[in-house]
């Protein structure tokens, strides 16, 4: 029995070592001024992603397939339906909601062009200075730089705080006046 506990501890230590290594790699790709704030957010997100994957694997092994287990959006919801429900009333709120929608529809990292494409689908007027809006989202710790994917376009990911903000909008617990 003691051998099983040691094996489980070794697996947990291995898991944490891998997550820490990934976190450091990602944080090193973030601008210096955001690294201290980004580290705990990214670490928590990676732990949550890996725990969700592990529980998803356990669910499928138990013959209980739940393809959308980690999604917090109803399957098949359109971007228009999602934005009607969330009702963000600022560009910053719309950017974070767009990031949330992209994450929960299978696109965890995104570009500014992806966000502006959602504006087009919503037929919303685009912000005059999208870079400034993105920087506001970063200052509020709703969005952080994603690791470089090799192409020249900059990418971002929504943070757990950003997700909580959008979930607050969806539940009527948050006001979008940023």
SVG drawing of the C-alpha trace seen along z (x, -y; Angstrom):
<svg xmlns="http://www.w3.org/2000/svg" viewBox="-30 -56 42 58">
<polyline fill="none" stroke="black" stroke-width="0.4" points="0.0,0.0 2.9,-2.3 4.4,-1.7 1.1,-2.9 1.2,-6.1 4.8,-6.8 3.9,-6.1 1.0,-8.5 3.2,-11.1 5.8,-10.7 3.1,-11.1 1.9,-14.2 5.4,-15.6 6.0,-14.9 2.7,-16.6 3.6,-19.7 7.2,-19.8 5.8,-19.7 3.2,-22.4 5.8,-24.6 8.1,-24.1 5.3,-25.1 4.4,-28.1 7.9,-29.4 8.2,-29.0 4.9,-30.9 5.7,-33.6 9.1,-34.1 7.3,-35.0 5.2,-37.6 6.4,-41.2 8.6,-41.9 6.1,-44.2 3.4,-41.6 5.4,-38.6 4.8,-38.8 1.0,-39.1 0.9,-36.5 2.8,-33.7 0.1,-32.7 -2.7,-33.1 -1.0,-30.9 0.0,-28.4 -3.6,-28.0 -4.9,-27.8 -2.5,-25.1 -3.3,-23.1 -7.0,-23.5 -6.6,-22.4 -4.6,-19.3 -7.1,-18.4 -10.0,-18.8 -8.2,-16.6 -7.6,-14.0 -11.2,-14.0 -12.3,-13.9 -10.2,-10.8 -11.6,-9.2 -15.2,-10.1 -14.6,-8.4 -13.0,-5.4 -16.2,-5.1 -18.2,-4.9 -19.7,-8.3 -18.6,-10.5 -19.0,-14.2 -17.5,-16.0 -18.4,-19.4 -17.5,-18.8 -15.2,-21.8 -17.3,-24.1 -19.4,-26.6 -21.5,-27.5 -24.5,-25.6 -23.5,-23.5 -24.1,-25.3 -24.7,-28.7 -24.1,-31.4 -21.8,-34.3 -24.8,-36.6 -26.8,-34.6 -23.8,-34.6 -23.4,-38.4 -27.1,-39.0 -26.9,-37.0 -23.6,-38.5 -24.5,-42.1 -21.1,-43.8 -21.5,-47.5 -17.9,-48.6 -15.2,-47.6 -13.1,-46.1 -16.1,-44.0 -16.7,-42.9 -13.0,-41.9 -13.1,-39.8 -16.4,-38.2 -15.1,-37.5 -12.0,-35.8 -14.3,-33.7 -16.4,-32.7 -13.4,-31.7 -11.9,-29.7 -15.1,-27.8 -15.7,-27.1 -12.3,-25.5 -9.9,-28.4 -7.9,-29.0 -5.5,-31.5 -6.5,-34.3 -5.3,-37.3 -6.7,-40.8 -8.0,-39.9 -10.1,-37.1 -11.7,-39.6 -12.4,-42.1 -13.9,-39.3 -16.4,-38.7 -17.2,-42.4 -18.0,-42.0 -20.2,-39.0 -22.0,-41.0 -22.2,-44.0 -20.8,-46.1 -18.7,-49.2 -15.1,-48.4 -13.1,-50.4 -11.0,-53.3 -7.9,-51.9 -8.1,-48.1 -4.6,-48.0 -5.6,-50.4 -8.6,-48.2 -6.4,-45.1 -4.0,-46.9 -6.9,-47.8 -7.8,-44.1 -4.2,-43.2 -4.0,-45.8 -7.2,-44.4 -5.6,-40.9 -8.5,-39.6 -6.2,-38.7 -2.4,-37.8 0.0,-37.2 0.0,-33.6 3.2,-31.8 4.6,-32.6 3.3,-30.2 6.0,-30.9 4.0,-33.2 4.4,-36.9 1.0,-37.7 0.8,-38.3 -1.6,-36.0 -3.4,-36.2 -5.3,-34.0 -8.1,-34.8 -7.2,-34.5 -9.2,-32.8 -10.1,-36.3 -11.3,-37.2 -13.4,-34.1 -14.9,-35.0 -15.7,-38.5 -17.6,-37.1 -19.4,-34.5 -20.4,-37.4 -21.9,-39.2 -23.7,-36.0 -25.1,-35.6 -26.0,-39.2 -23.4,-39.7 -21.0,-42.0 -21.4,-45.3 -19.5,-45.9 -18.6,-49.5 -14.9,-49.2"/>
</svg>
